[in-house]
Amino acid sequence: MTTEPTHAAPTWAMPAVGRAIVTSEAIAAKVKELGAAITADFADDPPLLVGVLKGAMIFMSDLCRAIELPVDVDFMAVSSYGSATQSSGVVRIVKDLDAELTGRRVLVVEDIIDSGLTLNYLRGYLSARSPASVDVCALLVKEGVQRADMELRYVGFVIPPDFVVGYGLDVAERFRNLSGVHEYRAGAEGG
């Protein structure tokens, strides 16, 4: 018996959550592809993966298992959203890294890139610690909303500029546990 991938949100998330923008099956395939590319590119000098909490936690977990190198991992928490659906543009470091960066190759693992302002701030912040390099792997990039130059070495999916939830992404700490990335219907009953 074969089962078709579902594109609808689970009933517990409706009506606030709509159709899948990126299915869990597509994410799994892309994570495997990204892991293979990172394995090849960093074979001589495995990177320190820096996950940006909380949104990138699920992506980071899956990605580090798809990389066939002895990678180190660390996490940062930054805030530019609060409980809003648009970035405030003001970046605040909530949790800093424990790892030393001097001379290390750093790969920032991001869930989603909107305006790019948070990422640019983070790059500058990390670069001040004298790493050998700072590259970025983003699962999602919103099409046409960047207000800063983006140099993204690895990109999973380019999506419409709508607000999305699932696979680690949230609104007011809800819906991170959806297995795919879904559209969020602001103002819908139950959301």
C-alpha positions in Angstrom: 0.0 0.0 0.0 1.4 3.4 -1.0 0.6 6.6 0.7 0.6 10.0 -0.9 2.4 12.8 0.9 -0.1 15.1 2.6 -0.2 18.8 1.7 -2.9 19.7 4.2 -2.2 20.8 7.8 -3.2 18.3 10.5 -6.6 19.0 12.1 -5.1 20.1 15.4 -3.4 23.1 13.6 -6.4 24.2 11.6 -7.7 26.7 10.7 -4.6 28.8 11.6 -2.3 26.6 9.5 -2.9 26.1 5.8 -1.4 23.9 3.1 2.2 22.8 3.0 4.5 25.1 1.2 7.3 22.5 1.5 6.4 18.9 2.4 8.3 16.8 4.9 9.3 14.5 2.1 10.8 17.4 0.1 12.6 18.6 3.3 14.1 15.2 3.9 15.4 15.0 0.4 16.9 18.5 0.5 18.6 17.9 3.9 20.3 14.8 2.4 21.4 16.8 -0.6 22.7 19.7 1.5 24.5 17.3 3.9 26.3 15.7 0.9 27.4 19.1 -0.5 28.7 20.2 2.9 30.5 16.9 3.4 32.3 17.4 0.1 33.0 21.1 0.6 34.4 20.8 4.1 36.1 17.4 3.8 39.5 18.8 4.6 38.4 21.0 7.6 35.1 20.1 9.2 33.0 23.1 10.2 31.6 24.3 13.5 27.8 24.3 12.9 26.2 27.2 14.6 22.4 26.7 14.9 20.2 29.8 15.4 17.7 29.0 18.0 14.9 28.2 18.3 13.7 28.0 14.7 16.7 26.1 13.3 16.8 23.4 16.0 15.0 20.7 13.9 16.8 21.6 10.7 20.2 21.6 12.5 19.5 18.2 14.1 18.6 16.6 10.7 21.4 18.4 8.8 24.2 17.5 11.2 23.2 13.8 10.9 23.4 14.2 7.1 26.9 15.5 7.1 29.5 12.7 7.1 32.2 14.5 8.9 33.1 14.9 12.6 31.4 18.3 13.0 31.1 20.3 16.2 27.8 22.0 17.0 26.9 25.1 19.1 23.9 27.3 19.3 23.0 31.0 19.5 19.7 32.6 20.2 18.9 35.9 18.6 15.7 37.8 18.8 14.2 40.2 16.2 10.6 39.0 16.1 9.3 38.6 19.6 5.8 37.2 19.1 5.2 39.2 15.9 5.1 37.9 12.3 7.5 40.5 10.9 11.0 41.2 12.1 11.4 44.4 14.1 14.9 45.0 12.6 16.4 45.2 16.1 18.6 42.2 16.8 19.3 41.1 20.3 21.7 38.2 21.3 19.8 36.1 23.8 22.3 33.2 24.0 25.8 33.4 22.9 28.1 30.6 21.7 30.2 28.6 24.0 32.8 27.6 21.3 36.0 29.5 20.5 35.9 30.7 16.8 39.4 31.8 16.2 40.7 30.1 13.0 37.6 27.8 12.7 35.4 27.4 9.7 31.9 28.3 10.8 28.7 27.3 9.1 25.7 29.2 10.4 22.5 27.1 10.1 19.4 29.2 9.7 15.8 28.2 9.4 14.6 31.1 7.2 15.9 34.3 5.7 13.5 37.2 5.5 15.0 40.7 5.2 18.5 39.4 5.8 19.1 42.1 8.5 19.4 39.6 11.3 21.8 37.4 9.3 24.0 40.3 8.4 24.2 41.4 12.0 25.1 37.8 13.0 27.8 37.5 10.3 29.4 40.7 11.5 29.2 39.6 15.1 30.8 36.2 14.4 33.4 37.6 12.0 34.7 39.8 14.8 35.9 36.6 16.6 38.5 35.8 13.9 37.1 32.6 12.3 38.7 31.3 9.2 35.4 31.7 7.4 31.7 32.2 8.0 29.3 30.6 5.6 25.5 30.1 5.8 23.1 27.2 5.2 19.5 28.4 5.1 16.6 26.0 4.8 14.3 28.7 3.4 14.7 32.0 1.7 11.7 34.3 1.2 11.6 35.5 -2.3 12.0 39.2 -3.0 12.0 40.6 0.6 15.8 40.8 1.3 16.9 44.3 2.4 20.5 43.3 2.6 23.0 41.6 0.3 22.9 37.9 0.8 25.8 35.5 0.3 24.2 32.2 1.1 26.4 29.2 0.3 23.6 26.7 0.8 19.9 27.2 0.3 17.2 24.6 0.6 14.1 26.3 -0.8 13.1 29.7 -2.1 9.5 30.3 -1.0 6.9 33.0 -1.5 7.1 36.0 1.0 4.2 34.7 3.1 4.6 33.9 6.8 5.2 30.2 7.4 5.3 27.8 10.3 6.4 24.2 10.9 9.7 22.3 10.9 10.9 24.5 13.7 9.3 27.8 12.6 6.7 29.2 14.9 4.3 32.0 15.6 4.2 32.9 19.3 6.0 29.5 20.1 3.3 27.5 18.4 3.4 25.1 15.4 7.1 24.2 15.5 6.3 20.5 15.6 4.6 20.4 12.1 6.7 18.0 9.9 6.4 20.3 6.9 6.5 24.0 6.3 3.0 25.5 6.1 1.4 28.8 5.4 0.1 30.6 8.4 -3.3 32.3 8.3 -3.0 35.3 10.6 -6.2 36.0 12.5 -7.7 32.6 11.7 -9.9 31.1 14.5 -7.8 28.9 16.8 -4.4 30.6 15.8 
